[in-house]
């Protein structure tokens, strides 16, 4: 009986190892989404990564020293990851791109590339007549490829993705063949002065380590619902933002973009939920001198009227501190404008119905 149990245990272990090998390695956290059998390219890629949980219990490590990693809070669904390759060392002129489609919601923690994941990834490279790991190395050593970037397309909960760009990968000290100084690409960098192409096994990574954090930057959205000027004060307006159906699925709280609510922070860059850059704030009301410095892009592509209370050079009007829907007045803006009217386009009666701008904190 004992021999039979040992044989069964051996078969089970062999099966487990085979499954791990087929999947490129698997994280073994009992609650990890990564152990759920999935066949999407993104799930297979994540299964091949080294995983470190938030409590620093390292579950798998089959990678080399210089790898690329990303950290996720665990409540973000990643629709896809794009790996982009660039002709310059500033991640500006893309020459090739690989997309790994999901979606997948990884457990919270840090995921680090491995020799295995990189050996597979470089086989997907294609740029004109160059392809695979050998083609990638040829382009890298000739200067036709100089930098890389991972883009994590996070599901925003409203039907699209927010692209979170990892830092541009370029090593100022790296050089190959006739390439300029300051390159990066997937290769066997065991000898940093004489890197060679990845060959499907053995070391395969980067000239230095890179890290990224998947945290969507602050976003601004326009509420689906619209209201009279009696918003229940600033607290009521904030509550409306946090319960609106247009609120993205990103974790965090939102504040209404209203006068005296300090919803935005100076020097922070703000975006739409689809990743479109809006502007860099210079005040608590985003940009309060839009006639001089207009927004780069409107808060919405739809033309909606929105309560703001901002009077510009005139006195602010806020429907009696957003508590009145009677004969008071309150300033409103228009959501598809990039200059001053985005905050101040009219002073309607407080009985009018308008939307709200909502800012992630």
Secondary structure, 3 states (H helix, E strand, C coil): CHHHHHHHHHHHHHHHHHHHHHCCCCCCCCCCHHHCCCCCHHHHHHHCCEEEECCCCECCCCCCCCCEEEEECCCCCEEEEEEEEECCCCCCCEEEEEEEEEEECCCCEEEECCHHHHHHHHHCCEECCEEHHHHHHHHHHHCCCCEEEEEEEEECCCCCEEEEECCCECECCCCCCCCCCCECCCEECCCCCCCECCCCCCCCECCCCEEEEECCCCEEEECCCCECCECCHHHHHHHHHHHCCCCCCCCCCEEECCCCCCCCCCCCEEECCCCCEEEECCECCECCCCCCCCCCCCCCCCCCEEECCCCCCCCCCEHHHHECCCCCEEEEEECCCCCHHHCCCEEEECCCCEEEEEEEC
